[in-house]
Amino acid sequence: MNFNKDILKIKNPQEECAIISDKIKSDVLQKLNRMGAVIGISGGIDSSVTLALTVNALGPENVLGIIMPEQDSSPDSALLAHQLADQFKIRTITEEITGALQGFRCYERRDEAVKTLFPDYEPTTWKMKIGLKETGLLSNLPQMFYLTVIDPDGKEFEKRLPAKAYRQIVAASNFKQRSRMSILYYHAEALHYAAIGTPNKHEVQQGFFVKNGDGGADVMPIAHLYKTQVYQLARALNIPDEIISRTPTSDTYTAEQTQEEFFFQMPFDTLDLYWYAFENNFDPYKVGQIMGCTADDVERIFRGFDRKIKTTEYLRLEPIKY
């Protein structure tokens, strides 16, 4: 097959949805011997599509949606999650996790690291986020994360994150995903349900998930789908337009931040094609002709993908058993 920009187009999205839903039903009811499914919903495209597929598989009466806001979450996330739940007629429970995160000193540990770079940072009035530089995609050097803080007047300040501060911010922030996983499994075990995970192909293979956090689940129905394919299924599943048109965000830090800015570094319609070409060993020269760049640029992007796979491999490993 020749590489082209339509190579990831799903010929029959409705049929693909039916195939995935049949697999969910078989896996939950037969392989896992559970009575239903619990899923965390956030108003994002991935959790919305996963919810719709799961409802089609098990029926709305056997699916429980858990909404888990915390003090840094966008209010839009909960509003869209409720809208989605109403459309698919599932029961929801809201679990506010700010208190749990305060108990873990999540915010305190994160802000302590931020202040090592910006001593004037005040978490009650300032905002913060971390992310990668898009220009790093074409570099042979390891990717560098930057910390951005925004003062009460809206003025932004940015510095490159040293390794120690970066690790502390990420480790503290990961309490959020791990707390949500614990809540999901509480409800799953109380109901004898399966915990459904929402990561897509990029998140799993590039390591954009938290081990034993959003990477902890019994079933991951869209882990084989590229992001643009998730959108194709969303339209077939009648996901609300407000969710489809919403820019994917990390919804982790106090400042607004897209997933592209935080980790992926390029739009998903472009990322998907490069990743497919990388996975399937397409000639960089031919890929460059289609994508409008040089073979050297494609090779650099491929090397960046390879680095992400290698540096996040431990996230995908099962526990080492002796």
N, C-alpha and C positions, 0 to 999 in steps of 0.2 A: 504494500500500500504506500502511495506517495504521501509525503507530509503536506498538509494543507490546513487552512484556518477553520475548516468545518469538520475536522477529524474527530472532534469530541462531541459532535451533535448526536443526540440519542434519537434514533429513527422513530421509535414509538414510546414516548414517555409514559403513557398510560399503561402500556404493557410492562414496562420496567417497574413501575410502581406496584403493579399486581404481583410481579415476581418477588420483589423485596418483601411485600406484606405477607405473602405466603410463607416465605422463609422465616420471618419474625414469628408468625403463628406456630410453625413447626418447632422452632427453637425454644420458644417460651413455654409452650404447653407440653411438648414431648421430650425434648432434650433436657431442658432445665426442670421440667415438672413443676412449673409455677402456675398460678391461677390468673395472673394478669401482669400489668407493667406499671412501673413508676418512672416518670421522666421529669427532669428539671426543665422548665420553660422560661425563656428570657426575652421573648420578642425578637430573637435573632433568626436568621434564615435557616440555619442548621437544625436548631432545636424545633423549629416550626415544621419543617419537612419531616423530621424524625417522628414528631408527634402524630402528624397526619398519617404517615405510613403505619404507625403502631395502632392507631384507632381503626384503620381499615383492616388490620390484621386481627384485632382482638375485640373490637366493638368498644364504644365510648364508656359503657358501664364497667369495663374491666381495665380502664386506664386512669391513673391518677397523676395530675400535673402538680408539680411542686414549684412555687415561685419563691425565690430566696434572695431578697434584696438586702443590701447593707448600706452603710452611710455614703459610700462612694458611687453607688449605682445610679444610673440615669433613671429618673422617674418614668421616662418613656418605656423602659424595659418592662416594668410591671403592667403598665397600661396596655401595651401590645400583647403581653402574655395573657391577660384576662380576655382581651378581644379574641384571641386565638382559641382559648378554652371555650368561650361561648359559642364560637362558630362550630367547633367540633363536639360540643355538648359533653365535655368531660368535667368531672369534679376537680376542684383545685384546693390546695392548702397553701397558705402563705406562711413561710418561716423566716422571720427577720433574724439575720445572723450577726448583726452588729455587736450584740452583747458577747457572743461567743468569740468573735474576733478581738474584742477588747480584752477578754480573758486570756487569750493567747498573746496579747501585746502586739498584735499584728501591726496596727497603725503606729504605735510607739516605736517599734523596732525599725519600721520603714522610715519614719521621719527622722530618727536618729542618724540613719545613713545619709539622708538628704542633707542634713545640717553639716555633715563633714565637708560638703562642697559649697553649700550656701548657708553660712551661719545665721543670716537674717531671715531665713525661711520660717514662716509661722503657719503651721498646718490648718489653723482655723480660718485664716483669711487668704492664704496663698493656695495655688494649685500646682500639681506636679505630674509628670509622666516621663517614661523612658522609651527609647526607640532607636532603631538603626537608621543609618543614612542610606538613601537610595543610591548615591554614587558609589557606595561600597560594593555594589553588585559586580562592577567591572574591575574590581581590584583583586590582585592575587593575595592580598593580606587578609588575615582574619577579620571578621566583622567587628566593629566597635559600637558599643551602645553609648548613647548620650542621654544626659539628664536635663530636662527642661523644667524650669519653675516659672510661674507667672504671679506677679505681685498683685495687690488689690487694685492697682491702677491699670492692669492689663498688660504691663510691660513684661516681655519674656527675656529670660536669661538661660544660657545653655553652656554646659561643660561636658567634656568627655568623661564617662564614668570609669573610675579605677576599678579593678577587679573586685577588691574587697567590698566597696560600697555597692557595686552591681549585685554581687552575690547576696548581700544582706537585704537589699530591696526586693529582689526576686524571692528569696526564701521567706521573707515576711509576707509578701503578697500572696504566695502560694497557700497560706492558711485559708484564703477565701475558697479556692477550689476544693481543698481537702475538707473544709467544713461542710460545703455543699454535698460532697460525696457521702459524708457521714449521715447527713440528714436524709439523703435518698435511700441509703441502706436501712436506716431506721424504719422508714415507712414501707420499704420493700419487704423487710423481714416481718414486720407487724402484720402485713396483709398476705404474706406468702406470694409476693409478686417478684418479678425480675426487675433489676435496675437497667434502664436503657440509656446508653451513652450516645452523645451527639457529635463527636469529632468526625470531620470529613477526611478525605485522603491526604490533603496537604498537612493538616494538623497532626495526623498520625505519623506520616513518613518524614516530615521535616522537624518533628519534635515540638510542635506548638500546642502542648498540653502539659498538665501537671501529673507526674507519676503519683498514683494513689489519690488523685484528685479527679479532674474531669477525664483522666485516663482510666479511672476505675469504674467498670460497668460489667454487666453480664452479657449484653448484646450491643454491638455498634453497627446499626443498619446502613449507615452511609459512609463507612470508613473506606469504601472502594470508589467513591465518587469524587471527581474533581469539583471544585467550587461552582464552575459554570454549569456543570451537570446537575448540581443541587438546585440551582435556579430553574433549570429546565423542568425538573420534577415539581418544583414549587408551583409553577403555572398550571401544570396538569392536575395538581391537588387542590387548586383554588385557594392557595394561601393568600391572605389579605394583601392588597396592593401596598399598604403602608409598611408591611414587613419586607416585601420584595424590593421596594425602592429604598429601604433604609440602608445606609452605608454600614457595613460590618465593622463593629468596634470591639475593642478588648473589654470595655466596661469594667476596668480594674483600677485605674488611677483617677485622681480627682480632675485632671484636665482631660478634655475630649481628645480621643485618639482612635484612629482607624487601625484595623489589623494590619493593613499594608504598611502603615507608618511604624507600627511596633515591631513587626517581625518579617513580613513577606516581601516588602520593598518594591513591589510592582503590582499593577492592577491584576485582578484575578483572570480576566480574559486573556491577558498576555502570559501571566505566570503558568496557567494551565497548559498552554501550548508548548512553552519551553520545557515544562516538567515532563509532558508526554514525550516530547522529542528526546529528552535526556533518558527517560526510562526505556525507551524503545530503540536507542542507539542510532538515531537518525544522523546523517551526515551534517555537521555544523554548517558547511557551505550551503547546502540545500535549504537548511532551516533559516539561515540568514537571508537567503533570497526571498523567502516567503515573509519573513518578519521584518524585512527592511533594515538589516544591520549586517555587519561583517561576520565572517566565520570566526575571527578572533574574539569578537564580542560574545558570540554564542558559546565558544569554548570556555570563556571566563565565567559566564553564567552557569554552565554545567559544572565547573569546578566549585563554584559557590554552593550548588546543590549538594555535591559530593561531600563538602565540608560539613554542611548541616546534618546530613545523614550520619556521618561518622561521629560528630560531636554530641549528637543526641541519641546515639544507639543504646546507651544504658537505660534510657527511658522506656524502650520497647522490650527490654530483656525481662524474662521471667526471673523470679528469685533464684539465685544459685543454690542448689540443694546438694548436700553432701551425703 
